[in-house]
Amino acid sequence: MGIFNRLGREVEEFKQSAKQAAEEGRDYRCEACDARFSTDYEECPDCGAEAVVAATDDE
């Protein structure tokens, strides 16, 4: 196993953990597509639905 293989694997693990941490910090979500974000929008920036609600801790 080369150094680049190991480095690539470590970078991918870091990206996954960073993505998970960012998603856990989101305060709002779209009920239509389940996108999560930290800003309250009138419409979902991902799908355009008017179904943005505050996320709860049990989700």
C-alpha distance matrix in Angstrom:
0.0 3.8 6.8 8.3 6.4 7.2 10.4 11.3 11.1 13.2 15.6 16.2 17.0 19.3 21.0 21.7 23.2 25.2 26.6 27.6 29.3 31.1 32.4 33.7 35.7 37.5 41.3 42.4 41.4 42.7 44.3 43.9 40.2 38.9 37.6 37.5 38.4 40.1 43.2 46.1 46.8 49.9 47.7 44.0 42.1 39.7 42.3 45.7 47.1 49.6 48.0 46.4 46.9 45.9 42.9 43.6 41.5 41.4 39.6
3.8 0.0 3.7 5.4 5.3 6.5 8.6 10.0 11.0 12.7 14.4 15.7 17.0 18.7 20.3 21.7 23.2 24.6 26.2 27.7 29.1 30.6 32.2 33.7 35.4 37.2 41.0 42.1 41.3 42.7 44.5 44.1 40.4 39.2 37.5 37.3 37.9 39.4 42.3 45.4 46.1 49.2 47.1 43.5 41.3 39.2 41.9 45.2 46.9 49.3 47.9 46.2 46.9 45.8 43.0 43.9 41.9 42.2 40.3
6.8 3.7 0.0 3.8 5.5 5.2 6.0 8.5 9.9 10.6 12.1 14.2 15.4 16.4 18.3 20.1 21.2 22.3 24.2 25.9 26.9 28.4 30.3 31.7 33.1 35.1 38.9 40.2 39.7 41.3 43.4 43.2 39.4 38.1 36.1 35.6 35.9 37.1 40.1 43.3 44.1 47.4 45.5 42.0 39.8 37.9 40.8 43.9 45.7 47.9 46.6 44.6 45.2 44.0 41.2 42.2 40.2 40.7 38.9
8.3 5.4 3.8 0.0 3.8 5.4 4.9 5.9 8.5 9.7 10.3 12.1 14.1 15.1 16.2 18.3 19.9 20.7 22.2 24.3 25.5 26.6 28.4 30.2 31.5 33.2 37.0 38.1 37.4 38.8 40.9 40.5 36.7 35.6 33.5 33.2 33.6 35.0 37.7 40.9 41.5 44.7 42.6 39.1 36.8 34.8 37.7 40.8 42.7 45.1 43.9 42.1 42.9 42.0 39.4 40.6 38.9 39.4 37.3
6.4 5.3 5.5 3.8 0.0 3.8 5.5 5.1 6.2 8.7 9.9 10.7 12.4 14.3 15.4 16.7 18.6 20.0 21.2 22.8 24.5 25.8 27.3 29.0 30.7 32.3 36.1 37.1 36.1 37.4 39.3 38.8 35.0 33.9 32.2 32.1 32.8 34.5 37.4 40.4 41.0 44.0 41.9 38.2 36.1 33.9 36.6 39.9 41.6 44.0 42.6 40.9 41.7 40.8 38.0 39.1 37.3 37.5 35.4
7.2 6.5 5.2 5.4 3.8 0.0 3.8 5.4 5.2 6.2 8.7 10.0 10.7 12.4 14.3 15.5 16.7 18.4 20.1 21.4 22.7 24.4 26.0 27.3 29.0 31.0 34.8 36.1 35.4 37.1 38.9 38.8 35.1 33.6 31.9 31.4 32.0 33.4 36.5 39.6 40.5 43.7 41.8 38.2 36.3 34.3 37.1 40.3 41.8 44.0 42.4 40.5 40.9 39.7 36.8 37.6 35.5 35.9 34.1
10.4 8.6 6.0 4.9 5.5 3.8 0.0 3.8 5.4 5.1 6.1 8.6 9.9 10.5 12.3 14.3 15.5 16.4 18.3 20.1 21.1 22.4 24.4 25.9 27.2 29.1 32.9 34.3 33.8 35.5 37.7 37.7 34.0 32.4 30.4 29.7 29.9 31.1 34.1 37.3 38.3 41.5 39.7 36.3 34.1 32.4 35.4 38.4 40.1 42.2 40.8 38.7 39.3 38.0 35.3 36.4 34.5 35.2 33.3
11.3 10.0 8.5 5.9 5.1 5.4 3.8 0.0 3.8 5.5 5.1 6.2 8.7 9.9 10.6 12.4 14.4 15.3 16.5 18.5 20.1 21.0 22.7 24.6 26.0 27.5 31.4 32.4 31.6 33.0 35.1 34.8 31.0 29.8 27.8 27.5 28.0 29.5 32.4 35.5 36.1 39.2 37.2 33.6 31.5 29.5 32.4 35.5 37.2 39.5 38.2 36.3 37.1 36.2 33.6 34.8 33.2 33.7 31.5
11.1 11.0 9.9 8.5 6.2 5.2 5.4 3.8 0.0 3.8 5.5 5.1 6.2 8.7 9.9 10.7 12.5 14.3 15.4 16.7 18.5 20.0 21.3 22.9 24.8 26.4 30.2 31.3 30.5 32.0 33.8 33.7 30.0 28.5 26.8 26.5 27.3 29.0 32.1 35.0 35.9 39.0 37.0 33.3 31.5 29.4 32.1 35.4 36.7 39.0 37.3 35.5 36.0 34.9 32.0 32.9 31.1 31.3 29.3
13.2 12.7 10.6 9.7 8.7 6.2 5.1 5.5 3.8 0.0 3.8 5.4 5.1 6.2 8.7 10.0 10.7 12.2 14.2 15.5 16.5 18.3 20.1 21.3 22.8 24.9 28.7 30.2 29.8 31.7 33.7 34.0 30.4 28.5 26.7 25.8 26.2 27.4 30.6 33.8 34.9 38.2 36.6 33.0 31.3 29.5 32.5 35.5 36.8 38.8 37.0 34.9 35.2 33.7 30.9 31.7 29.6 30.2 28.5
15.6 14.4 12.1 10.3 9.9 8.7 6.1 5.1 5.5 3.8 0.0 3.8 5.5 5.1 6.2 8.7 10.0 10.4 12.2 14.3 15.3 16.3 18.4 20.1 21.3 23.0 26.8 28.1 27.8 29.5 31.8 31.9 28.3 26.6 24.4 23.6 23.8 25.0 28.0 31.2 32.2 35.5 33.8 30.3 28.3 26.6 29.8 32.7 34.3 36.2 34.8 32.6 33.2 31.9 29.3 30.5 28.9 29.7 27.7
16.2 15.7 14.2 12.1 10.7 10.0 8.6 6.2 5.1 5.4 3.8 0.0 3.8 5.4 5.0 6.2 8.7 9.8 10.5 12.4 14.3 15.3 16.6 18.5 20.3 21.6 25.4 26.4 25.6 27.2 29.1 29.1 25.4 23.9 22.0 21.5 22.3 24.0 27.0 29.9 30.7 33.9 31.9 28.3 26.5 24.5 27.4 30.5 31.9 34.0 32.4 30.5 31.1 30.2 27.4 28.6 27.1 27.6 25.3
17.0 17.0 15.4 14.1 12.4 10.7 9.9 8.7 6.2 5.1 5.5 3.8 0.0 3.8 5.5 5.2 6.3 8.6 9.9 10.7 12.4 14.3 15.5 16.7 18.7 20.6 24.3 25.7 25.1 27.0 28.8 29.2 25.7 23.7 22.1 21.2 22.1 23.5 26.8 29.7 30.9 34.1 32.4 28.8 27.4 25.5 28.4 31.4 32.5 34.3 32.4 30.3 30.5 29.1 26.1 26.9 24.9 25.4 23.5
19.3 18.7 16.4 15.1 14.3 12.4 10.5 9.9 8.7 6.2 5.1 5.4 3.8 0.0 3.8 5.4 5.2 6.0 8.5 9.9 10.5 12.1 14.2 15.4 16.7 18.8 22.6 24.2 24.1 26.3 28.5 29.1 25.7 23.5 21.5 20.1 20.4 21.3 24.6 27.8 29.1 32.6 31.2 27.7 26.1 24.7 27.9 30.6 31.8 33.4 31.7 29.2 29.4 27.8 25.1 26.0 24.1 25.1 23.4
21.0 20.3 18.3 16.2 15.4 14.3 12.3 10.6 9.9 8.7 6.2 5.0 5.5 3.8 0.0 3.8 5.6 5.1 6.1 8.6 9.9 10.5 12.3 14.3 15.6 17.0 20.8 22.0 21.6 23.5 25.8 26.1 22.6 20.7 18.4 17.4 17.7 19.1 22.2 25.3 26.3 29.6 28.0 24.5 22.7 21.2 24.3 27.1 28.5 30.3 28.7 26.5 27.0 25.8 23.2 24.6 23.3 24.2 22.0
21.7 21.7 20.1 18.3 16.7 15.5 14.3 12.4 10.7 10.0 8.7 6.2 5.2 5.4 3.8 0.0 3.8 5.5 5.1 6.2 8.7 9.9 10.7 12.4 14.5 15.9 19.6 20.7 20.0 21.8 23.7 24.2 20.7 18.6 16.9 16.0 17.1 18.8 22.1 24.8 25.9 29.1 27.3 23.7 22.5 20.6 23.5 26.5 27.4 29.2 27.2 25.2 25.4 24.2 21.3 22.4 20.9 21.4 19.2
23.2 23.2 21.2 19.9 18.6 16.7 15.5 14.4 12.5 10.7 10.0 8.7 6.3 5.2 5.6 3.8 0.0 3.8 5.4 5.1 6.1 8.6 9.9 10.6 12.6 14.7 18.4 20.1 20.0 22.4 24.3 25.3 22.1 19.5 17.9 16.2 16.9 17.9 21.5 24.3 26.0 29.3 28.1 24.7 23.7 22.3 25.2 27.9 28.5 29.9 27.7 25.3 25.1 23.4 20.4 21.0 19.0 19.9 18.3
25.2 24.6 22.3 20.7 20.0 18.4 16.4 15.3 14.3 12.2 10.4 9.8 8.6 6.0 5.1 5.5 3.8 0.0 3.8 5.4 5.1 6.1 8.6 9.9 10.8 12.9 16.6 18.4 18.6 21.2 23.6 24.6 21.4 18.9 16.6 14.7 14.6 15.3 18.8 21.9 23.5 27.0 25.9 22.7 21.3 20.4 23.6 26.0 27.0 28.2 26.4 23.7 23.7 22.0 19.4 20.6 19.0 20.5 18.7
26.6 26.2 24.2 22.2 21.2 20.1 18.3 16.5 15.4 14.2 12.2 10.5 9.9 8.5 6.1 5.1 5.4 3.8 0.0 3.8 5.5 5.1 6.2 8.7 10.1 11.1 14.9 16.0 15.7 17.9 20.2 21.0 17.8 15.4 13.1 11.6 12.1 13.7 17.0 19.8 21.0 24.3 22.9 19.5 18.3 17.0 20.1 22.6 23.6 25.0 23.2 20.8 21.0 19.8 17.2 18.7 17.7 18.8 16.5
27.6 27.7 25.9 24.3 22.8 21.4 20.1 18.5 16.7 15.5 14.3 12.4 10.7 9.9 8.6 6.2 5.1 5.4 3.8 0.0 3.8 5.4 5.2 6.2 8.8 10.3 13.9 15.3 15.0 17.5 19.3 20.6 17.6 14.7 13.2 11.4 12.6 13.9 17.5 20.0 21.6 24.8 23.6 20.2 19.7 18.4 21.1 23.6 23.9 25.1 22.8 20.4 20.1 18.5 15.4 16.3 14.8 15.7 13.6
29.3 29.1 26.9 25.5 24.5 22.7 21.1 20.1 18.5 16.5 15.3 14.3 12.4 10.5 9.9 8.7 6.1 5.1 5.5 3.8 0.0 3.8 5.5 5.2 6.5 9.1 12.6 14.8 15.5 18.5 20.6 22.3 19.7 16.5 14.8 12.1 12.3 12.6 16.4 19.1 21.3 24.7 24.0 21.0 20.4 19.8 22.7 24.8 25.1 25.9 23.6 20.7 20.1 17.9 15.1 15.8 14.0 15.8 14.4
31.1 30.6 28.4 26.6 25.8 24.4 22.4 21.0 20.0 18.3 16.3 15.3 14.3 12.1 10.5 9.9 8.6 6.1 5.1 5.4 3.8 0.0 3.8 5.5 5.3 6.8 10.5 12.4 13.1 16.1 18.7 20.2 17.6 14.7 12.3 9.5 9.0 9.4 13.0 16.0 17.9 21.4 20.7 17.8 17.0 16.6 19.8 21.7 22.3 23.0 21.1 18.1 17.9 16.0 13.8 15.3 14.4 16.5 14.6
32.4 32.2 30.3 28.4 27.3 26.0 24.4 22.7 21.3 20.1 18.4 16.6 15.5 14.2 12.3 10.7 9.9 8.6 6.2 5.2 5.5 3.8 0.0 3.8 5.4 5.4 9.0 10.2 10.2 13.1 15.3 16.9 14.4 11.2 9.3 6.7 7.6 9.1 12.6 14.8 16.6 19.8 18.9 15.7 15.5 14.8 17.5 19.6 19.7 20.5 18.2 15.5 15.2 13.7 11.0 12.7 12.1 13.6 11.2
33.7 33.7 31.7 30.2 29.0 27.3 25.9 24.6 22.9 21.3 20.1 18.5 16.7 15.4 14.3 12.4 10.6 9.9 8.7 6.2 5.2 5.5 3.8 0.0 3.8 5.6 8.4 10.6 11.3 14.6 16.4 18.7 16.6 13.1 11.9 8.9 9.7 10.0 13.8 15.8 18.1 21.3 20.9 18.1 18.4 17.9 20.4 22.2 21.8 22.1 19.5 16.7 15.4 13.1 10.1 10.7 9.2 11.1 9.7
35.7 35.4 33.1 31.5 30.7 29.0 27.2 26.0 24.8 22.8 21.3 20.3 18.7 16.7 15.6 14.5 12.6 10.8 10.1 8.8 6.5 5.3 5.4 3.8 0.0 3.8 6.5 9.5 11.3 14.9 17.2 19.6 17.9 14.5 12.7 9.1 8.3 7.4 11.1 13.5 16.3 19.7 19.8 17.4 17.6 17.9 20.6 21.8 21.7 21.6 19.4 16.0 14.8 12.2 10.0 11.1 10.2 13.0 12.0
37.5 37.2 35.1 33.2 32.3 31.0 29.1 27.5 26.4 24.9 23.0 21.6 20.6 18.8 17.0 15.9 14.7 12.9 11.1 10.3 9.1 6.8 5.4 5.6 3.8 0.0 3.8 5.9 7.7 11.3 13.9 16.3 14.7 11.5 9.6 5.8 4.9 4.6 8.2 10.2 12.8 16.1 16.1 13.7 14.1 14.6 17.2 18.2 18.0 17.8 15.7 12.3 11.5 9.3 7.6 9.8 10.2 12.8 11.0
41.3 41.0 38.9 37.0 36.1 34.8 32.9 31.4 30.2 28.7 26.8 25.4 24.3 22.6 20.8 19.6 18.4 16.6 14.9 13.9 12.6 10.5 9.0 8.4 6.5 3.8 0.0 3.8 7.0 10.7 13.0 15.9 15.3 12.2 10.9 7.3 6.3 4.9 7.3 8.1 11.3 14.3 15.0 13.4 14.5 15.6 17.6 18.0 17.2 16.3 14.0 10.5 8.8 6.0 5.3 7.7 9.2 12.1 10.9
42.4 42.1 40.2 38.1 37.1 36.1 34.3 32.4 31.3 30.2 28.1 26.4 25.7 24.2 22.0 20.7 20.1 18.4 16.0 15.3 14.8 12.4 10.2 10.6 9.5 5.9 3.8 0.0 3.8 7.1 9.6 12.4 12.2 9.5 8.4 5.7 5.4 5.8 6.7 6.3 8.6 11.2 11.5 9.9 11.7 12.8 14.3 14.4 13.5 12.5 10.3 6.7 5.7 4.4 4.7 8.4 10.9 13.0 11.0
41.4 41.3 39.7 37.4 36.1 35.4 33.8 31.6 30.5 29.8 27.8 25.6 25.1 24.1 21.6 20.0 20.0 18.6 15.7 15.0 15.5 13.1 10.2 11.3 11.3 7.7 7.0 3.8 0.0 3.8 6.3 8.9 8.5 5.8 5.4 4.3 6.2 8.5 9.3 8.6 9.4 11.4 10.6 8.2 10.5 10.6 11.6 12.3 11.1 10.9 8.2 5.6 5.6 6.3 5.7 9.3 11.8 12.8 10.0
42.7 42.7 41.3 38.8 37.4 37.1 35.5 33.0 32.0 31.7 29.5 27.2 27.0 26.3 23.5 21.8 22.4 21.2 17.9 17.5 18.5 16.1 13.1 14.6 14.9 11.3 10.7 7.1 3.8 0.0 3.8 5.4 5.7 4.8 5.3 6.6 8.7 11.4 11.4 10.0 9.4 10.3 8.5 6.1 9.1 8.7 8.6 9.3 7.6 8.1 5.4 4.4 6.3 8.7 8.8 12.1 15.0 15.3 12.2
44.3 44.5 43.4 40.9 39.3 38.9 37.7 35.1 33.8 33.7 31.8 29.1 28.8 28.5 25.8 23.7 24.3 23.6 20.2 19.3 20.6 18.7 15.3 16.4 17.2 13.9 13.0 9.6 6.3 3.8 0.0 3.8 5.9 5.4 7.9 9.5 12.1 14.7 14.8 13.0 12.5 12.6 10.9 9.1 12.4 11.6 10.4 11.2 8.4 8.8 5.3 6.3 7.0 9.8 9.6 12.1 15.1 14.6 11.6
43.9 44.1 43.2 40.5 38.8 38.8 37.7 34.8 33.7 34.0 31.9 29.1 29.2 29.1 26.1 24.2 25.3 24.6 21.0 20.6 22.3 20.2 16.9 18.7 19.6 16.3 15.9 12.4 8.9 5.4 3.8 0.0 3.8 5.9 8.2 11.0 13.7 16.7 16.6 15.0 13.6 13.3 10.6 8.7 11.6 10.0 7.9 9.2 6.6 8.5 6.3 8.3 10.3 13.2 13.1 15.8 18.5 17.9 14.5
40.2 40.4 39.4 36.7 35.0 35.1 34.0 31.0 30.0 30.4 28.3 25.4 25.7 25.7 22.6 20.7 22.1 21.4 17.8 17.6 19.7 17.6 14.4 16.6 17.9 14.7 15.3 12.2 8.5 5.7 5.9 3.8 0.0 3.8 5.6 9.1 12.0 15.5 16.0 15.3 14.0 14.6 11.7 8.6 10.5 7.9 6.9 9.5 8.4 10.9 9.0 9.8 11.8 14.1 13.3 16.1 18.2 17.7 14.0
38.9 39.2 38.1 35.6 33.9 33.6 32.4 29.8 28.5 28.5 26.6 23.9 23.7 23.5 20.7 18.6 19.5 18.9 15.4 14.7 16.5 14.7 11.2 13.1 14.5 11.5 12.2 9.5 5.8 4.8 5.4 5.9 3.8 0.0 3.8 6.3 9.8 13.2 14.3 13.9 13.6 14.9 12.7 9.6 11.5 9.5 9.7 12.0 10.7 12.3 9.6 9.1 10.1 11.5 10.0 12.6 14.5 14.1 10.4
37.6 37.5 36.1 33.5 32.2 31.9 30.4 27.8 26.8 26.7 24.4 22.0 22.1 21.5 18.4 16.9 17.9 16.6 13.1 13.2 14.8 12.3 9.3 11.9 12.7 9.6 10.9 8.4 5.4 5.3 7.9 8.2 5.6 3.8 0.0 3.8 6.8 10.5 11.7 12.0 11.7 13.7 11.4 7.8 8.7 7.0 8.6 10.9 10.8 12.4 10.5 9.1 10.6 11.7 10.5 13.6 15.3 15.8 12.2
37.5 37.3 35.6 33.2 32.1 31.4 29.7 27.5 26.5 25.8 23.6 21.5 21.2 20.1 17.4 16.0 16.2 14.7 11.6 11.4 12.1 9.5 6.7 8.9 9.1 5.8 7.3 5.7 4.3 6.6 9.5 11.0 9.1 6.3 3.8 0.0 3.8 7.2 9.1 10.1 10.9 13.7 12.4 9.3 9.9 9.5 11.7 13.3 13.1 13.8 11.7 9.2 9.7 9.6 8.1 11.3 12.8 14.0 10.9
38.4 37.9 35.9 33.6 32.8 32.0 29.9 28.0 27.3 26.2 23.8 22.3 22.1 20.4 17.7 17.1 16.9 14.6 12.1 12.6 12.3 9.0 7.6 9.7 8.3 4.9 6.3 5.4 6.2 8.7 12.1 13.7 12.0 9.8 6.8 3.8 0.0 3.8 5.8 7.8 9.1 12.5 11.9 9.3 9.3 10.1 12.9 13.7 14.1 14.3 12.9 9.7 10.4 9.8 9.3 12.6 14.1 16.2 13.6
40.1 39.4 37.1 35.0 34.5 33.4 31.1 29.5 29.0 27.4 25.0 24.0 23.5 21.3 19.1 18.8 17.9 15.3 13.7 13.9 12.6 9.4 9.1 10.0 7.4 4.6 4.9 5.8 8.5 11.4 14.7 16.7 15.5 13.2 10.5 7.2 3.8 0.0 3.8 6.8 9.4 13.1 13.5 11.8 11.8 13.4 16.1 16.4 16.7 16.1 14.9 11.2 11.1 9.5 9.6 12.6 13.9 16.6 14.9
43.2 42.3 40.1 37.7 37.4 36.5 34.1 32.4 32.1 30.6 28.0 27.0 26.8 24.6 22.2 22.1 21.5 18.8 17.0 17.5 16.4 13.0 12.6 13.8 11.1 8.2 7.3 6.7 9.3 11.4 14.8 16.6 16.0 14.3 11.7 9.1 5.8 3.8 0.0 3.8 6.2 10.0 11.1 10.3 10.3 12.9 15.3 14.7 15.1 14.1 13.6 9.9 10.6 9.7 11.2 14.4 16.4 19.1 17.3
46.1 45.4 43.3 40.9 40.4 39.6 37.3 35.5 35.0 33.8 31.2 29.9 29.7 27.8 25.3 24.8 24.3 21.9 19.8 20.0 19.1 16.0 14.8 15.8 13.5 10.2 8.1 6.3 8.6 10.0 13.0 15.0 15.3 13.9 12.0 10.1 7.8 6.8 3.8 0.0 3.8 6.9 8.8 9.0 10.2 13.0 14.6 13.3 13.1 11.3 10.8 7.3 7.9 7.9 10.4 13.8 16.5 18.9 17.2
46.8 46.1 44.1 41.5 41.0 40.5 38.3 36.1 35.9 34.9 32.2 30.7 30.9 29.1 26.3 25.9 26.0 23.5 21.0 21.6 21.3 17.9 16.6 18.1 16.3 12.8 11.3 8.6 9.4 9.4 12.5 13.6 14.0 13.6 11.7 10.9 9.1 9.4 6.2 3.8 0.0 3.8 5.3 6.3 7.6 10.8 11.9 10.0 10.2 8.6 9.3 6.6 8.9 10.3 12.8 16.4 19.3 21.3 19.0
49.9 49.2 47.4 44.7 44.0 43.7 41.5 39.2 39.0 38.2 35.5 33.9 34.1 32.6 29.6 29.1 29.3 27.0 24.3 24.8 24.7 21.4 19.8 21.3 19.7 16.1 14.3 11.2 11.4 10.3 12.6 13.3 14.6 14.9 13.7 13.7 12.5 13.1 10.0 6.9 3.8 0.0 3.8 6.9 9.0 12.0 11.9 9.1 8.7 6.2 8.1 6.8 9.5 11.9 14.7 18.2 21.5 23.0 20.8
47.7 47.1 45.5 42.6 41.9 41.8 39.7 37.2 37.0 36.6 33.8 31.9 32.4 31.2 28.0 27.3 28.1 25.9 22.9 23.6 24.0 20.7 18.9 20.9 19.8 16.1 15.0 11.5 10.6 8.5 10.9 10.6 11.7 12.7 11.4 12.4 11.9 13.5 11.1 8.8 5.3 3.8 0.0 3.8 6.2 8.7 8.2 5.3 5.4 4.5 6.8 6.5 10.1 12.9 15.1 18.7 21.8 23.0 20.3
44.0 43.5 42.0 39.1 38.2 38.2 36.3 33.6 33.3 33.0 30.3 28.3 28.8 27.7 24.5 23.7 24.7 22.7 19.5 20.2 21.0 17.8 15.7 18.1 17.4 13.7 13.4 9.9 8.2 6.1 9.1 8.7 8.6 9.6 7.8 9.3 9.3 11.8 10.3 9.0 6.3 6.9 3.8 0.0 3.8 5.4 5.6 4.6 5.3 6.3 7.0 6.2 9.8 12.3 13.5 17.2 20.0 21.0 17.9
42.1 41.3 39.8 36.8 36.1 36.3 34.1 31.5 31.5 31.3 28.3 26.5 27.4 26.1 22.7 22.5 23.7 21.3 18.3 19.7 20.4 17.0 15.5 18.4 17.6 14.1 14.5 11.7 10.5 9.1 12.4 11.6 10.5 11.5 8.7 9.9 9.3 11.8 10.3 10.2 7.6 9.0 6.2 3.8 0.0 3.8 6.0 5.7 8.3 9.8 10.8 9.6 13.0 14.9 15.8 19.5 21.9 23.2 20.0
39.7 39.2 37.9 34.8 33.9 34.3 32.4 29.5 29.4 29.5 26.6 24.5 25.5 24.7 21.2 20.6 22.3 20.4 17.0 18.4 19.8 16.6 14.8 17.9 17.9 14.6 15.6 12.8 10.6 8.7 11.6 10.0 7.9 9.5 7.0 9.5 10.1 13.4 12.9 13.0 10.8 12.0 8.7 5.4 3.8 0.0 3.8 6.1 8.3 11.0 11.3 10.8 14.1 16.1 16.2 19.8 21.9 22.6 19.1
42.3 41.9 40.8 37.7 36.6 37.1 35.4 32.4 32.1 32.5 29.8 27.4 28.4 27.9 24.3 23.5 25.2 23.6 20.1 21.1 22.7 19.8 17.5 20.4 20.6 17.2 17.6 14.3 11.6 8.6 10.4 7.9 6.9 9.7 8.6 11.7 12.9 16.1 15.3 14.6 11.9 11.9 8.2 5.6 6.0 3.8 0.0 3.8 5.7 9.1 9.8 10.6 14.1 16.8 17.2 20.6 23.1 23.4 19.9
45.7 45.2 43.9 40.8 39.9 40.3 38.4 35.5 35.4 35.5 32.7 30.5 31.4 30.6 27.1 26.5 27.9 26.0 22.6 23.6 24.8 21.7 19.6 22.2 21.8 18.2 18.0 14.4 12.3 9.3 11.2 9.2 9.5 12.0 10.9 13.3 13.7 16.4 14.7 13.3 10.0 9.1 5.3 4.6 5.7 6.1 3.8 0.0 3.8 6.5 8.6 9.7 13.4 16.4 17.7 21.2 24.1 24.7 21.4
47.1 46.9 45.7 42.7 41.6 41.8 40.1 37.2 36.7 36.8 34.3 31.9 32.5 31.8 28.5 27.4 28.5 27.0 23.6 23.9 25.1 22.3 19.7 21.8 21.7 18.0 17.2 13.5 11.1 7.6 8.4 6.6 8.4 10.7 10.8 13.1 14.1 16.7 15.1 13.1 10.2 8.7 5.4 5.3 8.3 8.3 5.7 3.8 0.0 3.8 5.4 7.6 11.2 14.6 15.9 19.2 22.4 22.6 19.5
49.6 49.3 47.9 45.1 44.0 44.0 42.2 39.5 39.0 38.8 36.2 34.0 34.3 33.4 30.3 29.2 29.9 28.2 25.0 25.1 25.9 23.0 20.5 22.1 21.6 17.8 16.3 12.5 10.9 8.1 8.8 8.5 10.9 12.3 12.4 13.8 14.3 16.1 14.1 11.3 8.6 6.2 4.5 6.3 9.8 11.0 9.1 6.5 3.8 0.0 3.8 6.0 9.2 12.8 14.9 18.1 21.6 22.1 19.5
48.0 47.9 46.6 43.9 42.6 42.4 40.8 38.2 37.3 37.0 34.8 32.4 32.4 31.7 28.7 27.2 27.7 26.4 23.2 22.8 23.6 21.1 18.2 19.5 19.4 15.7 14.0 10.3 8.2 5.4 5.3 6.3 9.0 9.6 10.5 11.7 12.9 14.9 13.6 10.8 9.3 8.1 6.8 7.0 10.8 11.3 9.8 8.6 5.4 3.8 0.0 3.8 6.3 10.0 11.7 14.7 18.2 18.5 15.9
46.4 46.2 44.6 42.1 40.9 40.5 38.7 36.3 35.5 34.9 32.6 30.5 30.3 29.2 26.5 25.2 25.3 23.7 20.8 20.4 20.7 18.1 15.5 16.7 16.0 12.3 10.5 6.7 5.6 4.4 6.3 8.3 9.8 9.1 9.1 9.2 9.7 11.2 9.9 7.3 6.6 6.8 6.5 6.2 9.6 10.8 10.6 9.7 7.6 6.0 3.8 0.0 3.8 7.0 9.1 12.4 15.8 16.8 14.4
46.9 46.9 45.2 42.9 41.7 40.9 39.3 37.1 36.0 35.2 33.2 31.1 30.5 29.4 27.0 25.4 25.1 23.7 21.0 20.1 20.1 17.9 15.2 15.4 14.8 11.5 8.8 5.7 5.6 6.3 7.0 10.3 11.8 10.1 10.6 9.7 10.4 11.1 10.6 7.9 8.9 9.5 10.1 9.8 13.0 14.1 14.1 13.4 11.2 9.2 6.3 3.8 0.0 3.8 6.3 9.2 12.8 13.9 12.1
45.9 45.8 44.0 42.0 40.8 39.7 38.0 36.2 34.9 33.7 31.9 30.2 29.1 27.8 25.8 24.2 23.4 22.0 19.8 18.5 17.9 16.0 13.7 13.1 12.2 9.3 6.0 4.4 6.3 8.7 9.8 13.2 14.1 11.5 11.7 9.6 9.8 9.5 9.7 7.9 10.3 11.9 12.9 12.3 14.9 16.1 16.8 16.4 14.6 12.8 10.0 7.0 3.8 0.0 3.8 6.5 9.9 11.8 10.7
42.9 43.0 41.2 39.4 38.0 36.8 35.3 33.6 32.0 30.9 29.3 27.4 26.1 25.1 23.2 21.3 20.4 19.4 17.2 15.4 15.1 13.8 11.0 10.1 10.0 7.6 5.3 4.7 5.7 8.8 9.6 13.1 13.3 10.0 10.5 8.1 9.3 9.6 11.2 10.4 12.8 14.7 15.1 13.5 15.8 16.2 17.2 17.7 15.9 14.9 11.7 9.1 6.3 3.8 0.0 3.8 6.8 8.5 7.1
43.6 43.9 42.2 40.6 39.1 37.6 36.4 34.8 32.9 31.7 30.5 28.6 26.9 26.0 24.6 22.4 21.0 20.6 18.7 16.3 15.8 15.3 12.7 10.7 11.1 9.8 7.7 8.4 9.3 12.1 12.1 15.8 16.1 12.6 13.6 11.3 12.6 12.6 14.4 13.8 16.4 18.2 18.7 17.2 19.5 19.8 20.6 21.2 19.2 18.1 14.7 12.4 9.2 6.5 3.8 0.0 3.8 5.6 5.9
41.5 41.9 40.2 38.9 37.3 35.5 34.5 33.2 31.1 29.6 28.9 27.1 24.9 24.1 23.3 20.9 19.0 19.0 17.7 14.8 14.0 14.4 12.1 9.2 10.2 10.2 9.2 10.9 11.8 15.0 15.1 18.5 18.2 14.5 15.3 12.8 14.1 13.9 16.4 16.5 19.3 21.5 21.8 20.0 21.9 21.9 23.1 24.1 22.4 21.6 18.2 15.8 12.8 9.9 6.8 3.8 0.0 3.8 5.6
41.4 42.2 40.7 39.4 37.5 35.9 35.2 33.7 31.3 30.2 29.7 27.6 25.4 25.1 24.2 21.4 19.9 20.5 18.8 15.7 15.8 16.5 13.6 11.1 13.0 12.8 12.1 13.0 12.8 15.3 14.6 17.9 17.7 14.1 15.8 14.0 16.2 16.6 19.1 18.9 21.3 23.0 23.0 21.0 23.2 22.6 23.4 24.7 22.6 22.1 18.5 16.8 13.9 11.8 8.5 5.6 3.8 0.0 3.8
39.6 40.3 38.9 37.3 35.4 34.1 33.3 31.5 29.3 28.5 27.7 25.3 23.5 23.4 22.0 19.2 18.3 18.7 16.5 13.6 14.4 14.6 11.2 9.7 12.0 11.0 10.9 11.0 10.0 12.2 11.6 14.5 14.0 10.4 12.2 10.9 13.6 14.9 17.3 17.2 19.0 20.8 20.3 17.9 20.0 19.1 19.9 21.4 19.5 19.5 15.9 14.4 12.1 10.7 7.1 5.9 5.6 3.8 0.0
